[in-house]
Amino acid sequence: MSKLHVSTTVNGDAVEYLCDPRETLLDCLRDKLNLTGAKEGCGTGDCGACSVTVDGRLVCSCLMLGAEAEGKQIETVEGIADGDVLHPLQKKMIEYAALQCGICTPGILVAAKSLLEKNPNPTEEETRYWLAGNLCRCTGYDKIIRAVMDTAAELREAS
Amino acid sequence: MEFHSPTSFAEASALAAKATGITRFLAGGTDVLVQLRSDLVTPDTLIDIKKIDGVGKITCNADGSWTLGVAVTGAEMSEHPELGRDWPGLVEAMDLIGSTQVQGRATLAGNLCNGSPAADSVPAMVAAGVTMTVTGEDGTREVAVEDIPTGPGKTSLAKGEVVSAVNIPARGDNGGDAYLRFIPRTEMDIAVVGVGVNLRLDGDTITEARVSLGAVAPTVLLVDACAEAIIGSTLDDAALDALAAAASAACNPIDDKRGTITFRTEVAGVLAKRAAKIAYARAKGEDL
């Protein structure tokens, strides 16, 4: 047998794929499951454009093999909106124009959502450190940070 | 490339022992996958150890010592409510490595076995007196962390041997540890110099100490002369100067784009003093 059979859960859906042992989770998400939200920026865990959560833990999907996803719960940017209704983070990113080319945005959204689930009231410093592994070459980060901080405030008021 | 997910360390060891070509064990993969994808190291056999029972557990033993599974991540160490109270230097050293995403996967055993002289967690582990349980074909042995790296990218582990547990000593009374590194940025960088200090006090006097240097030699160093410089002292200025001199004297660094020999040698002394002061304050019960 040359390929590995993997059963996993992505955004709540049970999925299966066959992968080569060398293929990363990012390859499998994009090429086998057609979930192209996660991007390959660097492929070496530096840029964070491929960020997903695995069993609730933020990771770079380029630094995890597809074979390691067996039995895991994976969440990607495609699972953030509720149907056509955007997540508050997505709305704020648009409102603040916190993106230009958009390559980093899926990873930023996944990482920021993970932060707010863990810490609903982060300081700006905590937010900047949490997102230090998500590189953006367009915005200069300030709009992203303000969008995340404002979303956090809005979610705190709503809860 | 063959991919295996054994369910015991004996099985993992047996798979590695009979494998031909390049074998790598996969825990967090933050080095193994980077090397694989950059075509630096393409394993013929990759053995994922995360299906083995207990590899994700952090256990405080009855005697106050700690046993960490080899797949425990940096994030799990930082989130643990007690581990960082006993060993703040060790937990902070691990937490310095990489981004939030990398922290979600990276492990102590991986940082050690990658063999980088600049590995942040390794000087902290050496200072703390951490040992690794190593499983081979003939059973297990316990190896001090400082005896595992033998040079950049090289370890003393034999074919078929796999690290199967991380053993952290009991903190005990009146002890403290600290790890500091120099990088030109504030985050997400590789140590130019790293220093781990672990000490114990009787009153104001240091009775035990271990000092370790990173990124200033082909392997992380345990420097006895540094420990001797501060044992018996109250960490007064003379002891601190002797510590700095011993740390600088132990350096055998390289010049590279991240730092020169002169710079690394100087900074090792400076960081040794600062780390010793933090460890000393922690040993006095100060919350730093």
Interface residues (C-beta under 8 A of the other chain):
Chain A: L4 P21 R22 T24 G43 T44 G45 G48 S51 V54 R57 L58 V59 C60 C62 L63 M64 L65 A67 E68 E70 A111 S114 L115 Y129 W130 L131 A132 G133 N134
Chain B: M1 E2 F3 S5 L26 G29 T30 L33 V34 L36 R37 S38 L46 D48 K50 T73 A75 G98 S99 T100 Q101 V102 G104 R105 E187 M188
